Amino acid sequence: MKIVHVTASLSRLAAGVSQTVWNFGREVRALGHDVSIVGVRDEFTDRDVGPDPGCPYRACRCSFPQSFSRSPDMALVLAEAAAGADVIHSHGLWLYPGMVARRFAESRRIPRIVSVHGMLEPWAFRHRAWKKRLAWHLFERESLRRAACLHAASEKEAANFRALGLHNPIAVVPLGIHPAPYQSPPETPRVRQLRKATGGKRLLLYLSRLHAVKGPDLLLDAWSRLAAQFPEWHLVLAGPDAEGYRAVLEAQTRQSGLEGRVTFSGPVYEADKYALLAAAELFVLPTHSENFGLVVAEALAAGVPVITTKGTPWEELQTHQCGWWVDQGVDTLATTLEEAMSMPARTLRDMGLQGRGLAETKYAWPTLAARMLSVYEWIRSGGAPPACVIVGT
């Protein structure tokens, strides 16, 4: 089969979206299929993609308005890259590349699958609501309705599709991890410096974008109630700034008297990310809304127990005894943190091992790529849908 992925940024600017695109591309290509990626070039593309990305790609020139990822070259590039394609896999909403993917796929009668990547989650849809609602009614709703299949990373996300009146087939395929890099990674100079700066304290880790949807402000509020009770612990907030929110959080830290008990480490990638997860004893994602929460799977792969909210689909944290899946809110978060940090270190390590087993057996990329490949084959050739596909309302 020939599959072409279409996305906006190919780099860190798209965070988990670009990571997912590259992983699906590489893994399905490793199964013996012709896979390529078309996206828009930005300032991080060459650095992040590197000389050997493991999957052919084309990075198109971006023009005004850059926030829309508009590229005057993309239609021509896609026509070249996708000649004879069996499936077009489009990623994300609201941006120009998705419009180009739809026009091209429909003009060539190529089936199109769309990964929404959490952009229709209720909280995300309400953020900058007027722009999104305008785009939804002008073009995005019809574009999704005309897709051969929608991709949801969880049953929770699939339910949100149905609630918005989308009746397409939905492929429920989680996102994944490559377990090996998370297993006993070497400590990097950056993480060694962080450990030294925190006095070797036990690390409570948040690792995600610094954005309101992720709830880091709730974590700071909860930590302000507990910091004095747990002097042996230190909170690390790691991740890239989004929309200037880091400054808001730093001001909150000062106002709460948490200076010296909180470290903002900035974004971490690759070796630094693996090492930081390995150094943590507890991971927290106090998010308002996630379609999946890939970072939860990463923390589990690293053997770290997780606290997250019911804004994610991670009920398995409870059923596999590797973390806490709790209601949203500062009170609940503070109570859960107190319980977790009061546990013996050995108990937390045992929970982490449970989580690592879950991540390795259920969320490894090769298994999930094979599942997505079965979806591609089905939307190309028809027949009985794979077990992961929901057909009907």
Residue, then its C-alpha position, 0 to 999 in steps of 0.5 A: m500500500k501507499i500511504v501519505h500523511v499530511t500534517a502542519s508542523l513536522s517538528r516540536l512545534a506540533a508536540g504530540v501531533s508530529q510525534t504521532v505522525w512520525n511514529f505511525g509513518r515509520e512503523v507502517r513503513a517498517l511493515g513493508h509499505d510505501v509511506s511518506i509525510v508532507g508537512v510545513r517547514d518551520e524553524f525547528t524542522d531540520r533540527d528535529v527531523g535530522p538527517d535520517p528520519g526513517c520515513p521520506y518527507r517533504a517540508c513545504r514553504c510556509s507563507f502568511p498567515q503562518s499561524f494558519s500553516r498556509s503553504p502555496d507549495m503544498a498542493l503541488v508537493l502533495a500531488e507529486a508525493a501522493a501520486g498513486a496513493d491508496v490512503i491519505h491520512s490527515h492530521g489535526l484541524w483548523l489549519y490549511p494542510g487539512m484543507v489541501a488534504r481533503r481537496f486532493a483526496e476527493s479530486r483523486r477519489i482517494p479514501r481519507i482518514v483524519s486524526v483529530h488529536g484531541m482538537l474536538e475535546p470539549w475544553a479544547f473546542r471552547h478555547r478560542a471558541w469563536k474562531k473554532r466555531l466559525a471554522w467548524h461551520l464554514f468548512e471543518r464539520e463538512s470536511l470531517r463528515r466526508a472522511a472515509c474514517l475518523h481516528a480516535a485515540s480512545e473511546k472517550e474521543a470517539a464518544n465526543f465525535r458522536a456527540l458532535g453529530l459525526h456518524n463516520p466509521i471511527a477507528v479507535v487506535p491508541l497512541g504508543i511508545h517505544p519502551a526501550p529508551y525508557q528502561s534504565p536510561p543514562e543520566t544526562p548532564r542536564v538532569r544531573q544538574l537539576r538533581k544537584a540544584t534540588g538537593g537530591k530531593r524526591l521528584l514530583l514531576y509534571l511534564s507537558r506543555l505549560h498551558a491552561v488546559k493541562g492544569p499546572d495551576l491546579l498542581l501549584d495550588a495543591w502543592s502549596r498546601l503540601a510543601a511544608q508537610f513533605p520537605e523531602w519532595h521537590l516539584v519540577l514543571a517541565g515542558p515548553d511554554a504555551e501562549g506565555y503561560r509560564a509567566v503566569l505560573e511563575a507569578q503564582t509560584r512567588q505568590s504562594g511562597l513556593e520559591g525554592r520548592v518548584t523548578f521550571s526546567g523548560p522543555v526536555y526532549e529525547a535523552d533528557k526526557y527519558a532521564l528526567l522521567a527515570a529520576a522522578e518518583l511520581f508523575v502528575l498530569p492534572t489536565h482538564s481534557e485529553n483525548f489520550g494523554l501520551v505522556v501518561a504512557e511515557a511515564l508508565a513506560a519509565g516505571v513511574p506511578v501516575i496521578t491524572t484526572k478523569g479528563t483523560p481516558w486513563e481508568e487503567l491506572q486504577t484497574h492495573q494498580c499503577g496510579w490514580w485516576v481522580d476527579q478534577g479539582v484542587d481538593t481532590l488533587a491535594t488529597t491524592l498527592e498526600e496519599a501518594m507521597s506518604m507511601p513508602a518508596r518501595t510501594l511506589r516502585d512496585m506500582g511503577l513496575q505494574g505500569r511499565g508492564l501495561a505500557e509494554t504490552k498494550y501501548a507499544w508502537p509496532t502493535l498499534a501500527a499493525r492495527m492502523l494498517s488494518v484500518y488503511e486496508w479496510i478503507r481502501s478495499g472494503g469488507a468486514p471492518p477491523a475489530c477496532v472500528i466502530v461503525g454506525t451511530 
